Amino acid sequence: MQAHVIQLRYDDTETIDHRTARVAGLVRAQAGADLVLLPELWPNGGFSYDTWEARAESLDGDVVSALRAATRDLGAVVHMGSFVERDDAGRLFNTSVLLDRDGSILTTYRKVHLFGFGEGEPKLMTAGDGPVVHDRFGLATCYDLRFPEQFRGLLDAGAQVVLLAAWPAKRVGHWRLLARARAIENQSYLLACNTAGTHAGVQMGGYSAVVDPWGEVLAEAGPDEEEALVVELDDELVARTRASFPVLADRRL
C-alpha cells in the first residue's frame, strides 16, 4: 500500500476558501497513492480558536464536499484530516473524515481528548466517544497521542493506526518521541501528519512521519516545509512483527 502523508504549511492570511481549493488540488496531485493523509484542523487553523464558531460546518458543508470531489478524481482512500464540525444541535466537534475511493464517507471520528486544560478545545468543543476503527485504519487526533490507553483500544479493534495533528513547535520533541512509542508498544504502523507555519501566532511543529511496527522512522518531513511523504507500507509487516516478537501476548492488565 502506497501512503502519501501531506504536511501542509499555511498561515492566517489564507482564506478558508482558497486553502480548501489548494488542498483539494494537492489531493488530486497524489498520483499512485492508495492512501492520502491530511492534518488536523487545516481548514480552520489548529489554534485559531476565535474563528472556529464562524467557520464551523456540517458534514455536508463546502470543505467536506470539496475533498469528496477531489477524492473521486484521485481514486484513492483519503483521510481528509479534521475540521470544526457543527452538528444539528449546534455543538462543535473536532471531526476527522475517512473517504473511500469514490468519495463516499467510510467513517468519521470526533476527537476524544480535547486539548487546552479548560480553555480552547475543551471550552468550545464536545468530546467524541471511544476509539474508531474502519478496516485496518484506526483514527486518532493530536492530543490523543498522549493517551496510550486509546491506542490499546485501537489495537484491540484491529487497527493499523493513522494519526493527524496540529502540534506546536515548542513540544515537537514529545510528538516525535510519542509517535515512535505508540508504534512500538502496539506493533503497528503509525502515520503521523502534522502542520507547519503559524496559526494564531503559534509556530507549528512539522516533522510529519511514517513509523513502522519496530519504531523505525521510514520517512520524516522537516519542521517548516509543505511536503508529501510517499512510503510503501508492507501489508504483512504488522503480522510478522507480532509473530516474531509476541510481546502483546504477555499483556496482563
N, C-alpha and C positions, 0 to 999 in steps of 0.2 A: 504494500500500500504506500503510495507516494503522498506525503503530507506536506503542505505548504503553510507555514506559520508566518502571518503577516504582522510585523511590528509597525504600527502606524506612528507617524510624527505629525503633530498639529499643535496649534495654539488657539487662543480665544478670539483671534481676529477672523478666523474662518467661520462662515455661517454654517448652520446645520444642513441647509440645502446643498451648498457647494460641497461640503465634506461627504454627504451621503452619495452624491453623484460621483465624486472622486473615488470613494471606497468601492462603490459598485463597479467602476471601471477597473480597479485593481483586481477585484474578484474575477471579472471576465478575462483578465490577462493571465490567469494562472493555468495555462495550458498544461495538460498532462497530470494534473492533480487528481487524486482520489478523495482527498480531504483538505479543506481550507479552513484555517482558524483565524479569527479576528479577536481583538482585545475587548476588555470591559469598558462599557460606557463611552465608546468612541463617538457616538453621535452627540452626547450631552456634555462631555468633559468629566473626568473622574473626580475632580474636586470643585467643580463649578456648581456648588450647592444652590446658589441663589437663582439659577436658571432652570433647575430641574422641574419645578412645578409648571412653568410656562412651556417647557419643551416636551413634557410627558406625552406619550401617545399610546394608543391601544395596539394590539397585535395586528389590527387591520390598517394601521397608520402608514404614513409615507415611508418611514425608514424600513420597516419590515417588508413592505411591498416592493421597494426598490431592490433590496437584497434578494428577495424571492425571484424577481425577474433576472437579476444577474446570475443567480444560481442555475436557473433554467438554461440560460445561454451557455454557461460553462459546462454543465452536465456532471458536476461533482457534488459530494456531500459537503455542505458549508456550515460550519459553526459560526454564525454571523456576529459573534460577540454578544454583548448585552446592551440594553438601552433602558431608559426610565419608562416603565410601563404604568399606565393608569387603568385600573380595572373599572367595571361598571359602577362600583360603589365609591369611586373617587380615590381609592387607595393607590399609593405609589409602590412599585417594586423594582428591584434591580434584576431584570429578567434577561436571561440568555436563551437563544433560539437555535436549535439544530434543524437544518433544512435538508431535505432529500434532493436527489439529482434533478427532479422535475420541479423543484421549488416549493413543494408541499412541506408543511411543518411536521417534522418527526416527533419532536418533544420540546418542551420548554423547562427551564429551571429558574426558580426565583431564589435568589441568594439567601442562604440561611443565616450566616454570620455577618451582621451589619457593623461596619467599622465606624468608630467615632466616639466611643465612650460617652454616649448620651447626646452627642451633637452629630451633625452631618447625617449619615445614613440612618442611624437609629432614631433620630428626631423626625426625619422626613419620610422614611420608608417603613414598610411592613416586611417582616422576615418571612421567607418561604418555609416549606415543610419538607424536611428529610432529604436523603440522597435521591438523585435521579440518574438512572442508567437506561440507555437505549442501545440494544445490541451490545457491542463491546465498549461503547462510549459512556464513561461516567462524567458528569458535568459538575464542575466546581468553579468558584469565582474568588479570586484575590485573597481576602482575609480568611477565607475557608482554609487556606494553606496552613494556617497556624493551628488547626484543629485535627490532629491525626485520627480521632475517632470518626470523623466524617469520611475520611478516606478508607478506613476499615469497613464502614458501611458500603461504600462503593465497591470495594474488593469483594465483599460477601455477595454482592449483587451481580458479580461477574464483569466488573469494569476493567477496561484499558483506558486510563484516565486522561482527560484533556482539562486544561485549566486556562482561564483568561484573567487578566488583571489590569488595574491602573495603579501600579505600585510605585511609590515615590523614590527618588534617588537616595534620600537620606537613610532609607532602610533597605536598599537594594542588596546589601550583603546577606540579609535574612532571606530575601527572595531566592537568591542563588543557592544558598545552603538548604533551605527547606524544600525546594523543588527536588533536589537530589535525595534528600532524606525520605520524602514521600514515595519516590520511585523505588528506592532501595527497600524500604520496610514492607512495601506491598508487592514487590517484584512485578511492577507494571511499568509501561511507558508513561512518561509524563510530558505532555506538550504544553509548555508554559508561555503564553503570549502576553506581552506587556506593551505599554505605550512609551513613546519618547516625546520630547517637547515640554511645554509648560501649560498647566491647566490652572486657572485662577491663582496664578503666582506660585504654584507648586511645581518644582522641577521633577519630571518623571524619570523612572529608573532605567528603562530599556532592559537589555540583557534577556530578551526572549530566548528560550532554549528548548531543545528536544533532548530528553534524558531517557536512557534505556533502562530495563529492569535491573541491571547491575549498577546503576548510578553513573554510568558513563555519559558524558555530555556529547551527544552526536553532532550538535550544531548549536551555536550561540550567536546572537546578534550583539552589536555594540551598544553603548549607553545612549547614543544621541541620534542614530540614523533611523530612517524609514527603510526597511528592507524585508525581504521574504526569505525565510529559511526553507530549503527544499531538502527533504530527508526521506529515504526509503525505509519504511518500517517493516521488519521481518515478522510476518504474521504468526510464526511459530516460536519466536524467541521467548515470549512470556511463559509458555508451557514448558519449554526446555529449561529455562532458568529455575522454575519452581520444581521441576523433576530432579535436576542435578544438585540443587541446594534447597531441600524441602523444609525450610525454616517455618513456613506457615503451618505445617502440620503439628508443630510444637506449641501453638497458641494455647493458653490456659485460661485467660480472662476474657 
